[in-house]
Each structure stands twice: as C-alpha cells, then as structure tokens.
C-alpha cells in the first residue's frame, strides 16, 4: 500500500528527503548521463561506496564497514 505525504510537507518523510538531497548534491547534479542504464550503474556503485567506504561523522570519521566489523 502506498501512502503519500501532504504536498509541501517534506518533514513527514524526512529520511527519504534527506537521502534524495544527498544523492542530488553528491552526484546526480554533477554528471550528465547518456542512458538510464548508466545512471543505474553509477547509483549502484555510489550506494555501495556510501554504505561501506565513505567516512561517517557519527562513527568518528570511520566508514560504516569498519564500525560493523568492530561491533
């Protein structure tokens, strides 16, 4: 079942809105892609980097992968 937020109320879906902003400013607006396949491939690689290699301030600057191994 799909549920929609009210127009003009992004705070109702803050996590998704923050993710969309991160994607937009990190790479989507930085590159010009020639095909949907190219966008999907880049998105897959970026998401892996984001979840495994990117330093995270909440983890003391360590990538999430290092925090998982330490747990």
Biopython code that builds the backbone (N, CA, C, O; Angstrom):
import numpy as np
from Bio.PDB.StructureBuilder import StructureBuilder

atoms = [
    (1, "UNK", "N", (0.839, -1.171, 0.000)),
    (1, "UNK", "CA", (0.000, 0.000, 0.000)),
    (1, "UNK", "C", (0.887, 1.239, 0.000)),
    (1, "UNK", "O", (1.784, 1.370, 0.832)),
    (2, "UNK", "N", (0.634, 2.132, -0.926)),
    (2, "UNK", "CA", (1.370, 3.384, -0.995)),
    (2, "UNK", "C", (0.689, 4.442, -0.144)),
    (2, "UNK", "O", (-0.536, 4.562, -0.139)),
    (3, "UNK", "N", (1.487, 5.193, 0.563)),
    (3, "UNK", "CA", (0.973, 6.331, 1.317)),
    (3, "UNK", "C", (1.757, 7.557, 0.882)),
    (3, "UNK", "O", (2.985, 7.520, 0.801)),
    (4, "UNK", "N", (1.060, 8.624, 0.605)),
    (4, "UNK", "CA", (1.690, 9.841, 0.134)),
    (4, "UNK", "C", (1.709, 10.882, 1.243)),
    (4, "UNK", "O", (0.792, 10.959, 2.062)),
    (5, "UNK", "N", (2.769, 11.679, 1.254)),
    (5, "UNK", "CA", (2.827, 12.777, 2.207)),
    (5, "UNK", "C", (2.056, 13.959, 1.630)),
    (5, "UNK", "O", (1.802, 14.021, 0.427)),
    (6, "UNK", "N", (1.695, 14.877, 2.485)),
    (6, "UNK", "CA", (0.995, 16.070, 2.030)),
    (6, "UNK", "C", (1.958, 16.943, 1.239)),
    (6, "UNK", "O", (3.115, 17.089, 1.633)),
    (7, "UNK", "N", (1.510, 17.525, 0.135)),
    (7, "UNK", "CA", (2.371, 18.432, -0.631)),
    (7, "UNK", "C", (2.878, 19.574, 0.248)),
    (7, "UNK", "O", (2.121, 20.154, 1.027)),
    (8, "UNK", "N", (4.146, 19.884, 0.117)),
    (8, "UNK", "CA", (4.732, 20.982, 0.880)),
    (8, "UNK", "C", (5.126, 20.625, 2.293)),
    (8, "UNK", "O", (5.442, 21.517, 3.080)),
    (9, "UNK", "N", (5.119, 19.330, 2.648)),
    (9, "UNK", "CA", (5.487, 18.886, 3.993)),
    (9, "UNK", "C", (6.568, 17.810, 3.949)),
    (9, "UNK", "O", (6.311, 16.674, 4.345)),
    (10, "UNK", "N", (7.761, 18.136, 3.480)),
    (10, "UNK", "CA", (8.810, 17.117, 3.379)),
    (10, "UNK", "C", (9.217, 16.537, 4.726)),
    (10, "UNK", "O", (9.769, 15.438, 4.774)),
    (11, "UNK", "N", (8.957, 17.253, 5.831)),
    (11, "UNK", "CA", (9.317, 16.739, 7.151)),
    (11, "UNK", "C", (8.528, 15.479, 7.503)),
    (11, "UNK", "O", (8.920, 14.747, 8.411)),
    (12, "UNK", "N", (7.433, 15.214, 6.809)),
    (12, "UNK", "CA", (6.668, 13.992, 7.044)),
    (12, "UNK", "C", (7.420, 12.752, 6.550)),
    (12, "UNK", "O", (7.078, 11.625, 6.912)),
    (13, "UNK", "N", (8.420, 12.966, 5.741)),
    (13, "UNK", "CA", (9.199, 11.867, 5.187)),
    (13, "UNK", "C", (10.677, 12.256, 5.210)),
    (13, "UNK", "O", (11.364, 12.176, 4.192)),
    (14, "UNK", "N", (11.150, 12.670, 6.358)),
    (14, "UNK", "CA", (12.468, 13.289, 6.486)),
    (14, "UNK", "C", (13.612, 12.397, 6.028)),
    (14, "UNK", "O", (14.543, 12.886, 5.388)),
    (15, "UNK", "N", (13.572, 11.104, 6.335)),
    (15, "UNK", "CA", (14.683, 10.225, 5.966)),
    (15, "UNK", "C", (14.831, 10.103, 4.455)),
    (15, "UNK", "O", (15.943, 10.157, 3.928)),
    (16, "UNK", "N", (13.723, 9.939, 3.768)),
    (16, "UNK", "CA", (13.773, 9.818, 2.311)),
    (16, "UNK", "C", (14.177, 11.143, 1.686)),
    (16, "UNK", "O", (14.961, 11.164, 0.738)),
    (17, "UNK", "N", (13.658, 12.237, 2.200)),
    (17, "UNK", "CA", (14.016, 13.550, 1.669)),
    (17, "UNK", "C", (15.507, 13.830, 1.857)),
    (17, "UNK", "O", (16.142, 14.396, 0.967)),
    (18, "UNK", "N", (16.069, 13.444, 2.994)),
    (18, "UNK", "CA", (17.500, 13.654, 3.240)),
    (18, "UNK", "C", (18.336, 12.803, 2.295)),
    (18, "UNK", "O", (19.349, 13.264, 1.771)),
    (19, "UNK", "N", (17.913, 11.565, 2.078)),
    (19, "UNK", "CA", (18.617, 10.696, 1.133)),
    (19, "UNK", "C", (18.565, 11.298, -0.274)),
    (19, "UNK", "O", (19.581, 11.342, -0.968)),
    (20, "UNK", "N", (17.393, 11.757, -0.692)),
    (20, "UNK", "CA", (17.260, 12.364, -2.017)),
    (20, "UNK", "C", (18.172, 13.577, -2.161)),
    (20, "UNK", "O", (18.779, 13.780, -3.213)),
    (21, "UNK", "N", (18.267, 14.376, -1.115)),
    (21, "UNK", "CA", (19.146, 15.550, -1.161)),
    (21, "UNK", "C", (20.607, 15.126, -1.282)),
    (21, "UNK", "O", (21.364, 15.708, -2.058)),
    (22, "UNK", "N", (20.997, 14.115, -0.518)),
    (22, "UNK", "CA", (22.372, 13.624, -0.574)),
    (22, "UNK", "C", (22.706, 13.129, -1.972)),
    (22, "UNK", "O", (23.769, 13.447, -2.504)),
    (23, "UNK", "N", (21.819, 12.365, -2.564)),
    (23, "UNK", "CA", (22.038, 11.863, -3.926)),
    (23, "UNK", "C", (22.152, 13.026, -4.902)),
    (23, "UNK", "O", (23.070, 13.067, -5.722)),
    (24, "UNK", "N", (21.233, 13.957, -4.814)),
    (24, "UNK", "CA", (21.209, 15.082, -5.750)),
    (24, "UNK", "C", (22.504, 15.885, -5.691)),
    (24, "UNK", "O", (23.078, 16.213, -6.729)),
    (25, "UNK", "N", (22.965, 16.204, -4.486)),
    (25, "UNK", "CA", (24.147, 17.050, -4.359)),
    (25, "UNK", "C", (25.458, 16.278, -4.459)),
    (25, "UNK", "O", (26.485, 16.866, -4.799)),
    (26, "UNK", "N", (25.449, 14.992, -4.177)),
    (26, "UNK", "CA", (26.681, 14.207, -4.233)),
    (26, "UNK", "C", (27.066, 13.836, -5.649)),
    (26, "UNK", "O", (28.247, 13.857, -5.996)),
    (27, "UNK", "N", (26.087, 13.496, -6.472)),
    (27, "UNK", "CA", (26.468, 13.044, -7.812)),
    (27, "UNK", "C", (25.437, 13.286, -8.900)),
    (27, "UNK", "O", (25.827, 13.511, -10.045)),
    (28, "UNK", "N", (24.167, 13.254, -8.615)),
    (28, "UNK", "CA", (23.170, 13.325, -9.677)),
    (28, "UNK", "C", (23.255, 14.627, -10.467)),
    (28, "UNK", "O", (23.137, 14.611, -11.692)),
    (29, "UNK", "N", (23.455, 15.736, -9.795)),
    (29, "UNK", "CA", (23.532, 17.022, -10.498)),
    (29, "UNK", "C", (24.941, 17.325, -11.006)),
    (29, "UNK", "O", (25.155, 18.347, -11.658)),
    (30, "UNK", "N", (25.896, 16.454, -10.715)),
    (30, "UNK", "CA", (27.289, 16.692, -11.095)),
    (30, "UNK", "C", (27.652, 16.114, -12.464)),
    (30, "UNK", "O", (28.630, 16.537, -13.080)),
    (31, "UNK", "N", (26.867, 15.150, -12.935)),
    (31, "UNK", "CA", (27.221, 14.425, -14.151)),
    (31, "UNK", "C", (26.079, 14.457, -15.153)),
    (31, "UNK", "O", (24.912, 14.616, -14.795)),
    (32, "UNK", "N", (26.448, 14.301, -16.415)),
    (32, "UNK", "CA", (25.451, 14.152, -17.464)),
    (32, "UNK", "C", (25.531, 12.715, -17.957)),
    (32, "UNK", "O", (26.574, 12.281, -18.446)),
    (33, "UNK", "N", (24.456, 11.992, -17.834)),
    (33, "UNK", "CA", (24.422, 10.585, -18.212)),
    (33, "UNK", "C", (23.776, 10.439, -19.581)),
    (33, "UNK", "O", (22.913, 11.227, -19.968)),
    (34, "UNK", "N", (24.215, 9.409, -20.308)),
    (34, "UNK", "CA", (23.702, 9.177, -21.654)),
    (34, "UNK", "C", (22.546, 8.188, -21.700)),
    (34, "UNK", "O", (21.832, 8.115, -22.700)),
    (35, "UNK", "N", (22.357, 7.431, -20.629)),
    (35, "UNK", "CA", (21.281, 6.437, -20.633)),
    (35, "UNK", "C", (20.842, 6.137, -19.206)),
    (35, "UNK", "O", (21.547, 6.439, -18.243)),
    (36, "UNK", "N", (19.680, 5.545, -19.093)),
    (36, "UNK", "CA", (19.177, 5.138, -17.788)),
    (36, "UNK", "C", (20.056, 4.044, -17.194)),
    (36, "UNK", "O", (20.272, 4.010, -15.983)),
    (37, "UNK", "N", (20.563, 3.154, -18.037)),
    (37, "UNK", "CA", (21.480, 2.103, -17.567)),
    (37, "UNK", "C", (22.716, 2.703, -16.914)),
    (37, "UNK", "O", (23.180, 2.215, -15.884)),
    (38, "UNK", "N", (23.242, 3.753, -17.512)),
    (38, "UNK", "CA", (24.425, 4.420, -16.964)),
    (38, "UNK", "C", (24.120, 5.019, -15.588)),
    (38, "UNK", "O", (24.943, 4.931, -14.677)),
    (39, "UNK", "N", (22.954, 5.620, -15.438)),
    (39, "UNK", "CA", (22.550, 6.182, -14.144)),
    (39, "UNK", "C", (22.407, 5.068, -13.113)),
    (39, "UNK", "O", (22.879, 5.202, -11.984)),
    (40, "UNK", "N", (21.761, 3.976, -13.494)),
    (40, "UNK", "CA", (21.553, 2.864, -12.568)),
    (40, "UNK", "C", (22.879, 2.243, -12.141)),
    (40, "UNK", "O", (23.055, 1.903, -10.971)),
    (41, "UNK", "N", (23.810, 2.093, -13.078)),
    (41, "UNK", "CA", (25.121, 1.536, -12.746)),
    (41, "UNK", "C", (25.868, 2.447, -11.782)),
    (41, "UNK", "O", (26.443, 1.979, -10.799)),
    (42, "UNK", "N", (25.861, 3.747, -12.061)),
    (42, "UNK", "CA", (26.545, 4.690, -11.181)),
    (42, "UNK", "C", (25.889, 4.707, -9.804)),
    (42, "UNK", "O", (26.579, 4.745, -8.785)),
    (43, "UNK", "N", (24.553, 4.678, -9.772)),
    (43, "UNK", "CA", (23.830, 4.695, -8.496)),
    (43, "UNK", "C", (24.170, 3.472, -7.659)),
    (43, "UNK", "O", (24.331, 3.581, -6.443)),
    (44, "UNK", "N", (24.279, 2.318, -8.288)),
    (44, "UNK", "CA", (24.617, 1.087, -7.568)),
    (44, "UNK", "C", (26.008, 1.181, -6.963)),
    (44, "UNK", "O", (26.213, 0.836, -5.799)),
    (45, "UNK", "N", (26.967, 1.651, -7.761)),
    (45, "UNK", "CA", (28.339, 1.783, -7.249)),
    (45, "UNK", "C", (28.412, 2.844, -6.161)),
    (45, "UNK", "O", (29.103, 2.641, -5.163)),
    (46, "UNK", "N", (27.723, 3.968, -6.321)),
    (46, "UNK", "CA", (27.744, 5.032, -5.317)),
    (46, "UNK", "C", (27.126, 4.561, -4.007)),
    (46, "UNK", "O", (27.644, 4.862, -2.932)),
    (47, "UNK", "N", (26.019, 3.820, -4.092)),
    (47, "UNK", "CA", (25.360, 3.343, -2.880)),
    (47, "UNK", "C", (26.260, 2.387, -2.112)),
    (47, "UNK", "O", (26.292, 2.417, -0.882)),
    (48, "UNK", "N", (26.987, 1.543, -2.824)),
    (48, "UNK", "CA", (27.927, 0.640, -2.152)),
    (48, "UNK", "C", (29.006, 1.462, -1.438)),
    (48, "UNK", "O", (29.317, 1.204, -0.275)),
    (49, "UNK", "N", (29.574, 2.447, -2.131)),
    (49, "UNK", "CA", (30.579, 3.319, -1.525)),
    (49, "UNK", "C", (30.000, 4.031, -0.300)),
    (49, "UNK", "O", (30.639, 4.091, 0.750)),
    (50, "UNK", "N", (28.800, 4.564, -0.443)),
    (50, "UNK", "CA", (28.155, 5.314, 0.638)),
    (50, "UNK", "C", (27.973, 4.452, 1.882)),
    (50, "UNK", "O", (28.176, 4.932, 2.997)),
    (51, "UNK", "N", (27.599, 3.202, 1.710)),
    (51, "UNK", "CA", (27.325, 2.313, 2.838)),
    (51, "UNK", "C", (28.544, 1.573, 3.364)),
    (51, "UNK", "O", (28.486, 1.010, 4.457)),
    (52, "UNK", "N", (29.647, 1.555, 2.620)),
    (52, "UNK", "CA", (30.801, 0.760, 3.035)),
    (52, "UNK", "C", (32.098, 1.553, 3.218)),
    (52, "UNK", "O", (32.872, 1.253, 4.127)),
    (53, "UNK", "N", (32.344, 2.534, 2.394)),
    (53, "UNK", "CA", (33.654, 3.195, 2.376)),
    (53, "UNK", "C", (33.659, 4.654, 2.826)),
    (53, "UNK", "O", (34.683, 5.141, 3.305)),
    (54, "UNK", "N", (32.554, 5.353, 2.686)),
    (54, "UNK", "CA", (32.509, 6.790, 2.968)),
    (54, "UNK", "C", (32.674, 7.056, 4.462)),
    (54, "UNK", "O", (31.950, 6.470, 5.267)),
    (55, "UNK", "N", (33.602, 7.919, 4.851)),
    (55, "UNK", "CA", (33.737, 8.275, 6.267)),
    (55, "UNK", "C", (32.429, 8.875, 6.795)),
    (55, "UNK", "O", (31.745, 9.623, 6.096)),
    (56, "UNK", "N", (32.105, 8.533, 8.031)),
    (56, "UNK", "CA", (30.853, 8.969, 8.633)),
    (56, "UNK", "C", (31.161, 9.713, 9.927)),
    (56, "UNK", "O", (31.813, 9.168, 10.819)),
    (57, "UNK", "N", (30.699, 10.947, 10.032)),
    (57, "UNK", "CA", (30.968, 11.752, 11.227)),
    (57, "UNK", "C", (30.440, 11.091, 12.497)),
    (57, "UNK", "O", (31.073, 11.173, 13.550)),
    (58, "UNK", "N", (29.291, 10.440, 12.403)),
    (58, "UNK", "CA", (28.699, 9.797, 13.579)),
    (58, "UNK", "C", (29.545, 8.626, 14.069)),
    (58, "UNK", "O", (29.426, 8.222, 15.226)),
    (59, "UNK", "N", (30.386, 8.085, 13.214)),
    (59, "UNK", "CA", (31.262, 6.964, 13.576)),
    (59, "UNK", "C", (32.681, 7.431, 13.882)),
    (59, "UNK", "O", (33.617, 6.633, 13.835)),
    (60, "UNK", "N", (32.847, 8.682, 14.188)),
    (60, "UNK", "CA", (34.174, 9.206, 14.471)),
    (60, "UNK", "C", (35.050, 9.282, 13.235)),
    (60, "UNK", "O", (36.274, 9.210, 13.337)),
    (61, "UNK", "N", (34.437, 9.428, 12.070)),
    (61, "UNK", "CA", (35.182, 9.528, 10.823)),
    (61, "UNK", "C", (35.487, 8.188, 10.173)),
    (61, "UNK", "O", (36.132, 8.139, 9.127)),
    (62, "UNK", "N", (35.030, 7.106, 10.781)),
    (62, "UNK", "CA", (35.264, 5.778, 10.211)),
    (62, "UNK", "C", (34.139, 5.406, 9.252)),
    (62, "UNK", "O", (32.992, 5.804, 9.451)),
    (63, "UNK", "N", (34.467, 4.643, 8.212)),
    (63, "UNK", "CA", (33.413, 4.162, 7.316)),
    (63, "UNK", "C", (32.501, 3.176, 8.047)),
    (63, "UNK", "O", (32.942, 2.521, 8.991)),
    (64, "UNK", "N", (31.251, 3.060, 7.631)),
    (64, "UNK", "CA", (30.317, 2.130, 8.280)),
    (64, "UNK", "C", (30.835, 0.698, 8.327)),
    (64, "UNK", "O", (30.569, -0.022, 9.290)),
    (65, "UNK", "N", (31.566, 0.276, 7.309)),
    (65, "UNK", "CA", (32.091, -1.085, 7.277)),
    (65, "UNK", "C", (32.987, -1.352, 8.477)),
    (65, "UNK", "O", (32.928, -2.434, 9.061)),
    (66, "UNK", "N", (33.813, -0.386, 8.852)),
    (66, "UNK", "CA", (34.708, -0.561, 9.994)),
    (66, "UNK", "C", (33.933, -0.657, 11.307)),
    (66, "UNK", "O", (34.315, -1.402, 12.209)),
    (67, "UNK", "N", (32.856, 0.091, 11.404)),
    (67, "UNK", "CA", (32.042, 0.031, 12.617)),
    (67, "UNK", "C", (31.343, -1.322, 12.736)),
    (67, "UNK", "O", (31.192, -1.851, 13.837)),
    (68, "UNK", "N", (30.924, -1.872, 11.617)),
    (68, "UNK", "CA", (30.266, -3.176, 11.632)),
    (68, "UNK", "C", (31.241, -4.266, 12.065)),
    (68, "UNK", "O", (30.881, -5.144, 12.849)),
    (69, "UNK", "N", (32.462, -4.216, 11.563)),
    (69, "UNK", "CA", (33.480, -5.208, 11.922)),
    (69, "UNK", "C", (33.827, -5.100, 13.399)),
    (69, "UNK", "O", (34.056, -6.113, 14.060)),
    (70, "UNK", "N", (33.868, -3.870, 13.925)),
    (70, "UNK", "CA", (34.237, -3.653, 15.324)),
    (70, "UNK", "C", (33.127, -4.072, 16.293)),
    (70, "UNK", "O", (33.388, -4.295, 17.476)),
    (71, "UNK", "N", (31.904, -4.180, 15.802)),
    (71, "UNK", "CA", (30.761, -4.487, 16.689)),
    (71, "UNK", "C", (30.736, -5.911, 17.151)),
    (71, "UNK", "O", (29.838, -6.303, 17.896)),
]
sb = StructureBuilder()
sb.init_structure("model")
sb.init_model(0)
sb.init_chain("A")
sb.init_seg("    ")
for serial, (resi, resn, name, xyz) in enumerate(atoms, 1):
    if name == "N":
        sb.init_residue(resn, " ", resi, " ")
    sb.init_atom(name, np.array(xyz, "f"), 0.0, 1.0, " ", f" {name:<3s}", serial, name[0])
structure = sb.get_structure()
